[in-house]
Amino acid sequence: QPPHPASHLSPSMSRKVTIALDAMGGDRGPAAVVPAALATLERDDSVSLTLVGLPDIIEQTQRQAKGRYGERLGFKAASEVVSMDEPLADALRRKKDSSLRVAIELVKSGEADACVSAGNTGALMATARYVLKMLPGIDRPAIISAVPGLAGPTYMLDLGANVGCTAQHLLQFALMGSVVAGDMLEITRPRVGLLNIGLEDIKGNEVVREAGELLSQSGLNYVGFVEGDGIFHADVDVVVSDGFVGNVALKTMEGVARLIS
């Protein structure tokens, strides 16, 4: 069984952190990442960044920064880049010195507290799982995001990393989501809901119903099933689903937002 969430709650978010940042990731790469990195250092003196990228990008950024951030801005060179459409196997096996992989390795070595990349999400998840391994009691990583709601953000997962899930996986997602929401919202017992096609116990497929039973016995602050509209205004802090349903819901939200705007 996964450990109780309280055992993994991290210290206050106000502590100083070092982030390994993949400078090459994303559709625009360094053109977007480097200015964002420098802006972050200007805004938040609790953050230190280690920028990971090709040597010419590192040298260019060093000249641009002119040493004004001191030890809060570090650099690490990498010789390869994972493209946005690169197959997972190629990224994992053939590009062991990619900026993405080097950034993750900095977390493994303890030189960084976290890794951030705007690059190939599948490659990021697969490489992180291979390099960092999984916590005891957790089988799979999940993608989580804060969804805007009427009473504040709702943390939703999984948003696309796991298409097929068991009830145990959904329980584990709930545990991870509870830890993240507890930290970000600074509350001790985040309210957890399970996305379903109805609120009644008889609704949903077998996996969702079984997951609901597991969550009821988990010790988490489980409030029951949540329908799609409840993501925005239900009394929950975390909404759990498999990656297929979660990704469809997320893309639908994005499409509606663009339509309204």
N, C-alpha and C positions, 0 to 999 in steps of 0.2 A: 504494500500500500504506500502511496506517496506520503511524505512527512507532513505534519500539521503546518499550515501556512505561517504561523507565528514564528516557527523556527528558522524561516528564511527571510523575514523582513529585514531590510537593510537600513543603515543609519539615515539620518535626515539628508534630504537632497541638497542641503546647503553646504555639505562638506566639499572639500576640494577634490576634483576628479581629473584624471588624465585620459583623454580620448585619442585613440588611434584613428586617424581620418584618411580614408582612401581618396586621394586627390584626383584619381583618374576615373572614378565612377560616375555614372549617369549619362544622360543624352548629351550634355554639354561639357562634361568632364571638368578639367581645371578652370575653365572660363567661368563656371558657376561655383565650384567648390572652394577655390582659393579666396575669392572675395568674401564668401560666406564665413570661411574660417577666420579671416582677419576681423570681420565685423563681430563675430562671436567673442573674440578676445577683447575687443574694445568694450563690449557690453557687459561681460561677466568675468570678474577677476577670480572666480572660484574654479574656472576651467583652464586646463592646460591642454594643448593639442600637439600631437605628433603627426605631422603631415607625411604621408607615404605616397611616393610617386616616382616617375621616371626622373633620371638625374637632371635633365634640362629644366623640368618643372620645379624641382627642388632648388636649383640655383637661381632661377628667376624669382621664386617666392622669397628666398633669402635676401635678394637685392631689394625687392619691394618692401619687405618688412623692416629692413635697415636696423635690425637688432633691437627695436623698441619694445619688444615683448619679453626680452630676456629669456629665462629658462621656461617660460610658459609656452614657448613655441619651439618644438623640436622637429627634426627631419630624419627620415629614413628612406633610402633609395631602394627602388625595385626595378627590375629589368623588363618586366612583362606587364601587359594589361589584359584583363578579361573584358571582352566585348559584351554588349547588351544582349546579343543573340547567341552567345557561345554555349554549346552543349555542356551540360553539367560534368560529364565524364572528362571532357577536354580540359575544362577549367580546373578540375580536381587533380588529374593525373599528369597533365602536360605543362601546366603553368604553376609550378611550385614557387616561383619567385615573382608572382603577380603582385601588384599593389594591394589587391584585396586580401590575398593570402598572407602577405607580410604584415598587414595591419592586424589580422586575426592572431598571428603568431605573437605579436606584442602583448596581446591579452593573455595568452597562454604563459608567456615568460614572466608576467607580472609587471611589465614595463608600462602597461596601460590598463585602465579599469574597464574600458569598453571600446568597441570598434563601431565606427559609423561608415556606411557606404551607401551612395545613391545609385550604385551599379546594378549588375545582374542579380536579382533577388534570389533566384534559384541557386546560382553559384555561391552566393553569400551564405545561404542556409546550409547547403551541402558541405561547403568548406568549413564552416564554423562547427558543424556537427562532427566532422572528421577530426579536426584539430583540437577542439575543446572538449569533445565528448558530451554526454548527457549527465544531468544530475541524477542521483539515485532515485528511483521511483518514477522518473520521467522518460518516456519512450521516444517522443518526437518533439522537435521544436515547432513553434507556431508563430504566425504573424499576427501582431496586435496593433490596433490603432485607436486613438481617441476620436469618437464620433460626437459631433456637437449635439447637445440636447437642450430642452427648455430649462432644465434645472442645473445644467452643467454637463461636462463630458461623460460619455459612457464608453468604457473600454471594451472593445469587441475583438474576439478571437475564436477560431482561426480564420484568417482572411485569404487563404489560398495555398498554404504550404501542404496541406493534407486533404486530398480529395475524399478518400475513404477512411472512415474512423470507426473505432469500436467505442462502446460505452466507457471503457476504461480511459481511452484517449480523451474523451470529452471531460471526464472527471479531472484528468491531469491538466487540460487547458484551463479548467475552472480554477484549479489551484494556482497556476502561473498567473492567470488574469487577476486573481485576488491579491497576489503579492504586488503586482505592478500597480493596480488601482490603490492599494493601501499606501504605497509609497507616494504616488503622484498626488493623491487626494488627501494624504496625511490623515487617514482614518484607520482604525484597528480592525474593523470587520466589514469590509465592503460587501454590499448586497449583490448576490450572483443570481442571474437568470439564465435559463436554457431556452434558446430560440426554437419555437415550434409553430405548428399551424393552428394551434388553439391553446386555451388555458387549462382545459380539463385534463384529468389524469389519463383518460382513454385516448387522447389525441396523439398523433405522431406515429412514426414508425417504431419498430421494435428497439432499435438502437437508442433512439431518443428517450423512449419510455424507461428503458433499463438505466440509462444515464441519469434520468431524473431520480430513480430510486437510489442509485449510488450517491448522488449529491445530497439527498435527504439524510443519509447516514454518515456523511463525510466530516461533519464538524465545521464546514464552511457555512457562511451566512446565506444559505440557499433560500430564495424566495419563490421558486417555482418556474413554470413555463412563462415565456414572453413571446408575444406575437411581433410581427415585423414593425408595426407602428410603435410598439413599446420600447424599441431601441431609442427613440427620441424623447419619450415622455413618461415611461414607466419608472417606478421607484426602484431602479437598479443601478449599480455602478459598473457591473461586468455582465456582458452578454456572451454566451458560449454557443458555438455551432461548429459543424465540420467545415473544412476549407472550401468545399464546393458551394454550399449555401451561403457562407460568409462572404465569399468573393462576389457572388451574384448580387447579394444585398448591397455590398459596398459600391459596386459599379452602378447599380440602380440609383443609389444616393447621389453619386457623382453626376450621373446623367440628368437627374431632376434638378440638381443645383445649377448645372449649365443651362437647362431649359428656362429656369426662373430668371437667371441673370441675363 
